[in-house]
Amino acid sequence: MSSHEFMRKFDTLHKIRLRTDNLETVSSLLKQEISNVKQEEDNMKEYKAELDLLLAEKLHHVEILRQIHSDISMIENVMKQGRQALLAGESRTVSLHKEYTPLRKELNDLRKEVNLDAVAESEIDDLDLSSIKSHNRRSSGLVNGERSKSKSGSKRPLSSGGVDKKGAEHSSTLPPMKQCASCHQHIHRNAPICPLCKAKSRSRNPKKAKK
């Protein structure tokens, strides 16, 4: 073997050694990046799952508020109708009582002329109209007071809807929650991690680029 061929083979072996080292380095970096990508994909799945849970919880609370306002509106309407019926009944009571009193007196006067006993007294004769008027004022104040409270408790009215037992039971059930031991943030019970803590940890310890 000539010296020229020997040097050529030596140079080739040297290049093979360099390329092998480079390949191992690149391969190691590639494996690390693949692992990082998979880890980031897993993190994104966890973030997405937590976000979905939070959005679902938000919608649930919105539905609870809507149901509460619907119930308030329904009760207010029922109380308004009841108050109107009460006022009408009280008005008729007062009117009939005014008619009853002179009619009874006239009847007793006629019976007295023929030596008959007066008509026996009943609970109507002991009726206190002032108590009816007082009850009227109390019922009016109750309805107005409840309406004022409901309006001050909400700046924006929500759409009203029917109320049933199923809706009431649904509105009283909150999603299961747990508390993060580090930041004390309320997260869903089935959440594998606290997204807030993990996000803070990643911001404080960013991954360094490998040379």
C-alpha positions in Angstrom: 0.0 0.0 0.0 1.4 3.3 -1.1 1.7 6.2 1.3 -0.9 8.1 -0.7 -3.5 5.4 -0.2 -2.6 5.1 3.4 -3.1 8.8 4.0 -6.4 8.7 2.1 -7.7 5.9 4.3 -6.5 7.6 7.4 -8.3 10.8 6.4 -11.4 8.8 5.7 -11.3 7.1 9.1 -10.8 10.5 10.8 -13.9 11.8 9.0 -15.8 8.7 10.0 -14.9 9.3 13.6 -16.0 13.0 13.4 -19.2 12.2 11.7 -20.0 9.4 14.2 -19.5 11.9 17.1 -21.6 14.5 15.4 -24.3 11.9 14.7 -24.4 10.8 18.3 -24.6 14.4 19.5 -27.4 15.3 17.1 -29.2 12.0 17.9 -29.0 12.8 21.6 -30.3 16.3 21.1 -33.1 15.1 18.8 -34.2 12.5 21.4 -34.2 15.2 24.0 -36.3 17.5 21.8 -38.7 14.7 21.0 -39.1 14.1 24.7 -39.6 17.8 25.3 -42.3 18.0 22.6 -44.1 15.0 24.0 -44.0 16.6 27.5 -45.3 19.9 26.1 -48.1 18.0 24.3 -49.1 16.3 27.6 -49.0 19.7 29.3 -51.2 21.2 26.7 -53.7 18.4 27.1 -53.7 19.0 30.9 -54.2 22.8 30.4 -57.0 22.1 27.9 -58.7 19.7 30.3 -58.5 22.2 33.1 -59.7 25.0 30.9 -62.7 22.9 29.8 -63.6 22.2 33.4 -63.3 25.9 34.3 -65.5 26.9 31.3 -68.1 24.3 32.2 -68.1 25.5 35.8 -68.5 29.1 34.6 -71.5 28.1 32.5 -72.9 26.2 35.4 -72.7 29.2 37.7 -74.2 31.4 34.9 -77.1 28.9 34.7 -77.5 29.0 38.5 -77.8 32.8 38.4 -80.2 32.7 35.5 -82.4 30.2 37.4 -82.3 32.3 40.6 -83.4 35.4 38.7 -86.1 33.4 37.0 -87.3 32.1 40.3 -87.3 35.7 41.8 -89.2 37.0 38.8 -91.8 34.2 39.1 -92.3 34.8 42.9 -92.6 38.5 42.3 -95.3 38.0 39.7 -97.1 35.6 42.0 -96.9 38.0 44.9 -98.1 40.8 42.6 -101.1 38.8 41.5 -101.8 37.8 45.1 -101.6 41.3 46.3 -104.1 42.5 43.6 -106.5 39.7 44.6 -106.0 40.6 48.3 -106.7 44.3 47.6 -109.8 43.4 45.6 -111.1 41.1 48.3 -110.5 43.7 51.0 -112.2 46.3 49.0 -115.3 44.1 48.5 -115.2 43.2 52.2 -115.3 46.9 53.2 -118.1 47.6 50.7 -120.2 44.7 51.8 -119.7 45.5 55.5 -120.9 49.1 54.9 -124.0 47.6 53.2 -124.4 45.0 56.0 -124.4 47.3 59.0 -127.4 49.6 58.0 -129.3 46.6 56.6 -129.0 44.7 59.9 -130.0 47.8 61.9 -133.1 48.3 59.7 -134.0 44.6 60.0 -133.7 44.7 63.8 -135.8 47.9 64.0 -138.6 46.2 62.0 -138.4 43.1 64.2 -138.6 45.3 67.3 -141.8 46.9 66.0 -143.5 43.5 66.0 -141.9 42.3 69.3 -139.4 40.0 67.7 -135.9 39.4 69.0 -133.0 41.1 67.2 -131.0 39.1 64.8 -128.4 37.0 66.6 -124.9 38.5 66.4 -122.2 36.8 64.4 -118.5 37.1 63.8 -119.3 39.7 61.1 -120.5 42.1 63.8 -117.1 41.9 65.5 -115.2 42.5 62.3 -112.5 45.2 62.7 -112.0 47.0 59.4 -108.9 48.8 60.7 -107.1 45.4 60.9 -107.9 44.8 57.2 -106.6 48.2 56.2 -103.5 47.6 58.4 -102.9 44.2 56.7 -103.3 46.0 53.3 -100.5 48.4 54.2 -98.2 45.6 55.4 -98.7 43.4 52.3 -98.0 46.4 50.1 -94.8 47.1 51.9 -93.7 43.5 51.7 -94.1 43.2 47.9 -92.4 46.5 47.3 -89.6 45.7 49.7 -88.9 42.3 48.1 -89.0 43.9 44.6 -86.5 46.5 45.7 -84.1 43.9 47.1 -84.2 41.8 43.9 -83.5 44.8 41.8 -80.6 46.0 43.9 -79.1 42.5 44.0 -78.7 42.4 40.2 -77.6 45.2 37.8 -78.5 43.3 34.7 -81.7 41.3 34.4 -81.4 37.8 33.0 -83.9 36.1 30.8 -86.8 34.4 32.6 -87.9 30.9 32.1 -90.1 28.2 33.6 -89.3 26.8 37.0 -89.6 23.2 37.9 -88.2 20.8 40.5 -85.6 19.4 38.2 -84.2 22.9 37.5 -84.2 23.8 41.2 -82.3 20.6 42.1 -79.8 21.2 39.3 -79.1 24.8 40.4 -78.4 23.6 44.0 -75.7 21.2 42.9 -72.1 22.6 42.5 -69.3 20.8 40.7 -66.9 19.0 43.0 -63.8 21.1 43.8 -60.6 20.7 45.7 -58.0 23.2 46.9 -54.4 23.4 45.7 -52.0 22.8 48.6 -49.5 25.4 47.3 -51.5 28.4 46.1 -54.9 27.4 47.7 -56.6 28.0 44.4 -59.9 26.1 43.9 -59.5 23.6 41.0 -61.7 20.8 39.8 -61.5 17.6 42.0 -60.3 15.5 39.1 -57.7 17.9 37.8 -54.2 16.2 37.8 -52.3 19.4 38.5 -52.9 23.0 39.4 -52.4 24.9 36.1 -51.6 28.2 37.9 -48.8 26.6 39.9 -47.4 24.8 36.9 -47.5 28.0 34.8 -45.7 29.9 37.5 -43.1 27.2 37.8 -42.4 27.2 34.1 -42.1 31.0 34.0 -39.6 31.0 36.9 -37.5 28.1 35.4 -37.5 28.4 31.6 -35.8 25.7 29.6 -32.3 26.7 28.4 -31.4 26.2 24.8 -28.8 23.5 24.3 -25.7 24.4 22.4 
